Amino acid sequence: MAEVKVAVLAELGEQADGDASPWLTVREAADWLHWPRARVYKLTAAGAIPHRRHGGRILFRRDELCGWLDGFREGRAR
């Protein structure tokens, strides 16, 4: 059972001890969103998605991506 939990957490980009970083790289953000990396790069270049640049790296915060996606909610609220 513990092995399954570790595998699931690893798939979600989290560590088994619960100390997951809130920061995602472009690749991690694309995987987390189930989008192609090209789409993430395009939205980043347009300034349409919340991100940070540091040197040559582009970073995203999970909580900011969740909030950003909530702005596109359709249908009735639950």
C-alpha positions as CSV (number, residue, x, y, z in Angstrom):
1,M,0.0,0.0,0.0
2,A,2.8,2.4,0.9
3,E,4.5,1.7,-2.5
4,V,1.3,2.7,-4.3
5,K,1.1,6.0,-2.3
6,V,4.7,6.8,-3.2
7,A,4.0,6.0,-6.9
8,V,0.9,8.2,-7.0
9,L,2.6,11.1,-5.2
10,A,5.6,10.8,-7.6
11,E,3.2,10.9,-10.5
12,L,1.7,14.1,-9.1
13,G,5.1,15.6,-8.7
14,E,5.0,15.4,-4.9
15,Q,7.4,13.8,-2.5
16,A,6.2,11.1,-0.2
17,D,7.0,13.2,2.9
18,G,4.5,15.9,1.8
19,D,7.2,18.6,1.1
20,A,6.1,19.3,-2.4
21,S,7.5,22.4,-4.0
22,P,4.9,24.8,-5.2
23,W,7.1,25.6,-8.2
24,L,6.8,24.0,-11.6
25,T,9.0,24.1,-14.6
26,V,7.5,24.5,-18.1
27,R,7.7,20.7,-18.6
28,E,6.1,20.0,-15.2
29,A,3.4,22.7,-15.7
30,A,2.6,21.2,-19.1
31,D,2.4,17.7,-17.7
32,W,0.3,18.9,-14.8
33,L,-2.1,20.7,-17.1
34,H,-2.1,17.8,-19.7
35,W,-1.1,20.3,-22.3
36,P,1.7,20.4,-24.9
37,R,4.7,22.4,-23.8
38,A,4.3,24.6,-26.9
39,R,0.9,25.8,-25.6
40,V,2.5,26.7,-22.2
41,Y,5.3,28.6,-24.0
42,K,2.8,30.4,-26.2
43,L,0.7,31.5,-23.3
44,T,3.8,32.5,-21.3
45,A,5.1,34.6,-24.2
46,A,1.7,36.4,-24.5
47,G,1.7,37.1,-20.8
48,A,-1.6,35.2,-20.6
49,I,-0.6,32.7,-17.9
50,P,0.9,33.6,-14.5
51,H,4.6,32.8,-14.4
52,R,8.0,34.0,-13.2
53,R,11.3,34.4,-15.1
54,H,14.6,34.0,-13.3
55,G,17.6,34.0,-15.6
56,G,16.7,31.6,-18.4
57,R,14.1,29.7,-16.3
58,I,10.4,30.0,-16.4
59,L,8.6,29.0,-13.3
60,F,4.9,28.5,-12.3
61,R,3.2,28.2,-9.0
62,R,0.6,25.5,-8.7
63,D,-1.8,27.6,-6.7
64,E,-1.6,30.5,-9.2
65,L,-2.3,28.1,-12.1
66,C,-5.3,26.8,-10.2
67,G,-6.6,30.3,-9.6
68,W,-5.9,31.3,-13.2
69,L,-7.8,28.2,-14.4
70,D,-10.7,29.0,-12.1
71,G,-11.2,32.2,-14.1
72,F,-12.3,30.0,-17.1
73,R,-14.9,28.1,-15.2
74,E,-18.1,27.5,-17.1
75,G,-21.4,26.1,-16.0
76,R,-23.1,26.3,-12.6
77,A,-21.0,26.6,-9.5
78,R,-21.3,23.6,-7.1
